[in-house]
């Protein structure tokens, strides 16, 4: 019969340096390795299988602490849980607060979404400041409402962002349910009517007269509006691309000698490379942009010391337009950056550009049977259409 284990006995065994395994009781064992190191192990039986789990080393875990841990593990086994599996779960990542879960969810977004930066931006800016530090099991519907109220209660109303935040919160907590770290979704009962409201499809198009007013206002307030912002607005109207496709572009995508911009597949909605013919004015404008951005790989580099993005922030152009329209001497109905893309399409129609060519200028896939069989890219036809648009836009620009 083995001697009762205590601290003196442990030190004696370690001094002898012989490998052994001695029972302490309640499934707890003390081991001495061939190198003379002491450690604790817990042995148990679950589902008719004998298992062992290491729980600590001596002297970093004392005999009293090892006994206490053995009692905890024994209780776990009695409840039908395998200590080894529970340990693996804990080591794979603890989810204590909302931000812990969000980190895992955003990694999942990176794996499955084409633009994971969108939920990451909304979470970081609008959700995390309210929910990030709340323990997962304490977050409730009132906390979700606080996020929505914060977005809607600012100086600038942001109903679309409120709806996006609500959708992302539902996804976030659904991810927690899937991982079995929470039992319910505190955002589930909310509807768009509780956030930004049901969004209507936008149909805002700037008329030729409004474009002329816009260019006049930009020239009048050019210091406030900004040189790069002015060129960005003009290029959006001359190319018809989406805002982020323009603001995230790199010089390596441009071939100004041949007047072609190759938009990489990673930044298109169609996930296919798209070659954009550049009009004469567009080439001139990109050449002008080389002076202020020659130090950067981006055509529109970040202008702030604190660089959240390597390129200009997606909100910069929106804010510049909002500030311009707020001037007392500017009488133009509110519009967004994306409305310029819709205006581009409307102008092509006004200039009698055939519909299928105008749609390809927007990098839209042709619909129906035509889209299945017509794989021609209409590159030269698009070049002629954009040159036609260029001449029309230039007449509206006015003098600087």
Secondary structure, DSSP 8 states (H G I E B T S, - for coil): ------HHHHHHHHHHT--EEEEEETTEEEEE-TTS-EEEEEEEEETTEEEEEEEEEETTS-HHHHHHHHHHHHHHHHTT--HHHHHHHHHT----BHHHHHHHHHHHHHHH-TTTHHHHHHIIIIIHHHHTTSBTTT--HHHHHHHHHHHHTSSS--HHHHHHHHHHHHHHHHHHHHTTS-SS-TTTT--GGGTT-----------HHHHHHHHHHHHHTHHHH-HHHHHHHHHHHHH---HHHHHT-BGGGEETTTTEEEE-GGGSTTSS-EEEE--HHHHHHHHHHHHHHTTSSBTTB--SSS-SSSB--HHHHHHHHHHHHTSTT-------HHHHHHHHHHHHHHTT--HHHHHHHTT----HHHHHH-----HHHHHHHHHHHHHHHHHHH---
